[in-house]
Amino acid sequence: MNIKQIIYLFVAIALAGCTADDDTLVLNEEQQSLLGRAIDFSTSMADAFITRTTYRHDGSFNEGDQMRIFRQYADATGSSFESDTIFRTYYLKMDYAAGTSVSLNDDWVPMAGKYKMDSDGKKVVQTAADSLTWENGRIVRFRAWGRSNLANVLNANSKGSYYPDYTVSDWVTVSGPTKSIPLTMRHITCRIGLTCKAGNEFGSATICTDWEDYKRQDNADTKANDDKETAKTEAQAKKERDSVMAVYHKMCMPAGVDDETFLLTAMTQDRYNNTTSFKDFEMDTTGIRKIGTLDSATIRTTVQHPVFNGNDGRLYMMSIPFDMSKQSAGEELTLPACTRFKVWLYDVNNGDRSTTTGSTGSESNYHIFALSDIMKSDGVTPMFPSGLTLKAGYSYLFSVGYHYDKLTITAADSFKWDEDSVTTPNATNQTKTQDDLDFTWWTSAYVTAAKAAINENKDFLPTFSIANQTQFITFIKLVNGKAATRMTGLTRGDVRTGDSGNVITDSDGFETYWWILDSGEQITKEQAEALGYVFYPHFYPTVSTQAAHVIEDYVKGPMDFYDTDFGNRYEVNLTADLDFYDWALPSIGEDSEKPFRGYFKGNGHKLTNLYMSKGYLFDRVMDGAITNLRIESTHDTSLLNIATSSNTKTGWGCYIAGISLLCNSTNCAIANSLTGASYVVGCIHVGNASGALVGSADKLTMLGCMQAAAGIPQNTGALLGAYSGTTSFFAPQSTSNVTWGSFMCNYYDVEKSPKTNAVGSIADSYPYQQYIRGGKSHVLKAKNDYLLGDNADYNQLKSNMKAEMYGLAPWKAMNYAIAKYNASTIGSKYPCAMNYQSATVGYTHLYPTLETGAPALDETCNPLIQNN
């Protein structure tokens, strides 16, 4: 098969020198019919949007929500986009059944009276007929920013209900006319919310700005206590107040979104106080300020800072989550732990708590609480020991009010937008606690395997199944040797017998024993368990002098999930998706002398809100395997720190297959170091990273992986940081004959992390058909194959054209690599039961996702690589 006969994918239709008019010739009949028609937009939220009042079943958008939608055309090369931007403003219109409030359908339609802009760069007022239209078949991309009509606030158009909730989408690139454009919106503001406990009502609230408030008693529950002061001196109180004001004066109330940068804008105090319309800020930019245009002193004195406004029975403060000043533009803002809030409320059931006698219905004096007062579920650990950091898309919700005659403050333990439901009138304490450890899943696996070995003459191969958070934490502690509080000082005694001399067995039919403490006291297993020992049935195989049997034993240290006697690797199966509620957890295998040596099977399940204190799910692994697992977290998370080989003839580092990481990674997302023969197959990381997918390796096979991360340093590796093997990592290839190798069908995003290489500082010099590619975002996200003619020679293409060429859509190429791996000896034993799927529509706007189900070789294009 000649190289010229290989089909390549080339995203720029302009490659063949087509004009815009010529482009329409390659459109199908349906696409041709869409030219000149208004474009339809389908919208969704990146997170469930149930923080707002809405009557829609999916809890997403409100009637009257607004979006400004932008369009840009690709240039003649197809590799970049023209600077001319066209935009229109749309609003969500709902149609109802006659005489009812039942919504039949909805649509984003042009909003009369708003600004529009065409390619001339001039803003003019649009009409209800000013839709964006398909003008030709060129490559085009769309982006939008939106504003919420929460509880009809845009229509109310008043300062008292102003709730500036803004969202933006990423660019959506489309290769030709289609029926609708999907826009996924994400929050870009930070919310601090207060909700009343049952039986309470709010008057108002504010952040404390007077130094006297930092000297008064916290959590005042009577008027007398309101007047009490702490032991702080005036100087101490002023110092606390000043530290809070230093941050509060940098907090800005949002006014909109900058059309050029898609970052939030702020408004001046004068504009806030004197404006006549809170829904038309973009029509009049007086007093609207962009990031980096004012110094901090000017922001302090002239820019409007956020305030608590009532909505839906709650009080909300919405803030821009970063510094807007010239000096520190973009830096995170963190309110210190000493920050105090004043809350005015009254108890509608029990009268006014601000007096000693009480008078129903009378508004109370204010009460004060500090961030440092808010504890976790244990009641002693501060929720915000380092203060409260403003983050885009976070909702810090505090439940405040009298409960059992005491003013209490509790915080939701998860701060994503979708944790705050408007379906309940009062917030509940959403803090989740870590239950006691559960060993039943572990011991029952031993029992089942032992019975099969004894009664059915099978190999002793326990398979462990983890079904909930408690069992997962127990697993971590077993591996780390932290599951038992006592692991020494106990000796096995004689078999226990009854009065008649019969052996006492447990519920599984195994013999029970007496146990001897160092003091000489003889106790039962149950008594030893009460002291902190953890027991399990220890299986012993048949030997010449004794048949296979089980003996009671207890945990004496870390359990590595490897049977040294038989050379068997135990399987640990995850059987459900688990939410870890941002608990701080230790990594698996933190004992360097006892790394995890088992086979962890995620079975396609997902771990969410994972917070590993060291940043790794697994710390140390030896001769291990980790497969088919998805992780989504707002915390810095990597899969593995270090894997090593046992240095035996059959040892290896780690086999890693089918891993999806949607999170930021301070370290290398998949592994920092892999020593010994290792595989990384079918793995994708989307987020930020400071290093490659794998930091270093000496004998690595990497197939079908994608690194879509920002933040990787220039001139370093995006897929592999360093390779120390004795042979060339890239096997020599000719441009016309590429053989299947150990580093194939891997991709990384050079738009997110510019000037990066595949491996370390080695400039990428491999043939394009070897599929070790640094691709542009739209290339990596492509759903369909763009075809270059069979007779086209890629060697004749210019460098910018080659950068757009990738044979198959990347997700297909990566699935091909997974299928090749699964057909190998290692792959059949540790298969990748995941496959990449692209978006279900024909746009290049989403990276492929890993879903359950292994791809088959015949599902992809076999001419991908020539086999010799």
Sequence and secondary structure as in RCSB ss.txt:
>XXXX:A:sequence
MNIKQIIYLFVAIALAGCTADDDTLVLNEEQQSLLGRAIDFSTSMADAFITRTTYRHDGSFNEGDQMRIFRQYAD
ATGSSFESDTIFRTYYLKMDYAAGTSVSLNDDWVPMAGKYKMDSDGKKVVQTAADSLTWENGRIVRFRAWGRSNL
ANVLNANSKGSYYPDYTVSDWVTVSGPTKSIPLTMRHITCRIGLTCKAGNEFGSATICTDWEDYKRQDNADTKAN
DDKETAKTEAQAKKERDSVMAVYHKMCMPAGVDDETFLLTAMTQDRYNNTTSFKDFEMDTTGIRKIGTLDSATIR
TTVQHPVFNGNDGRLYMMSIPFDMSKQSAGEELTLPACTRFKVWLYDVNNGDRSTTTGSTGSESNYHIFALSDIM
KSDGVTPMFPSGLTLKAGYSYLFSVGYHYDKLTITAADSFKWDEDSVTTPNATNQTKTQDDLDFTWWTSAYVTAA
KAAINENKDFLPTFSIANQTQFITFIKLVNGKAATRMTGLTRGDVRTGDSGNVITDSDGFETYWWILDSGEQITK
EQAEALGYVFYPHFYPTVSTQAAHVIEDYVKGPMDFYDTDFGNRYEVNLTADLDFYDWALPSIGEDSEKPFRGYF
KGNGHKLTNLYMSKGYLFDRVMDGAITNLRIESTHDTSLLNIATSSNTKTGWGCYIAGISLLCNSTNCAIANSLT
GASYVVGCIHVGNASGALVGSADKLTMLGCMQAAAGIPQNTGALLGAYSGTTSFFAPQSTSNVTWGSFMCNYYDV
EKSPKTNAVGSIADSYPYQQYIRGGKSHVLKAKNDYLLGDNADYNQLKSNMKAEMYGLAPWKAMNYAIAKYNAST
IGSKYPCAMNYQSATVGYTHLYPTLETGAPALDETCNPLIQNN
>XXXX:A:secstr
  GGGS B B  GGGG   HHHHGGGS HHHHHHTTSB EEEEEESS  TTS   STT    TT EEEEEEEEB 
TTSSSB S  EEEEEEEEEEE TTS  EEEEEEEE TTSEEE TT  EEE  TT   B  SSS EEEEEEEE  G
GGHHHH  GGG    EEEE  EEESS  SEEEEEEEE SEEEEEEE TTEEEEEEEE  SGGGGTB SS  SHHH
HT B S  HHHHHHHHHHHHHHHTT   EEEE TTT  EEEEBHHHHHH S SS GGG  TTEE TTSB HHHHH
HHB     EEETTEEEEEE SB  BSSSTT B EE TT EEEEEEEETTTB TTSSS  TT     EEEEGGG B
 TTSSSBS TT EE  TTBEEEEEEEEETTEEEEEE S  BGGG  TTSSS             HHHHHHHHHHH
HHHHHS      EEEE SHHHHHHHHHHHHT S S  SSEEEEEE B TTS B B TTS B EEEEETTS EE H
HHHHHTT  EEEEEE  BTTB  EEEEEE  S   SEETTTTEE EEEE S EE TT EE  BT  TTS B SEE
EEEEEEEES EETTSEEEEEEESEEEEEEEEE SS  EEEEEEE   STT  SEEEEEEEEES BSS SSEEEE 
SSEEEES EEEEEBSS SEEEESSEEEES EEEEE   TTSEEEEEEE  SS SS   BTTB    SEESEEEET
TTSTT EEETTB   S GGG EEEE HHHHT  S   B TT  GGGS HHHHTTB SS HHHHHHHHHHHHHTSH
HHHHS   EEEE  SSSEE S  EEEES   GGGS GGGS   
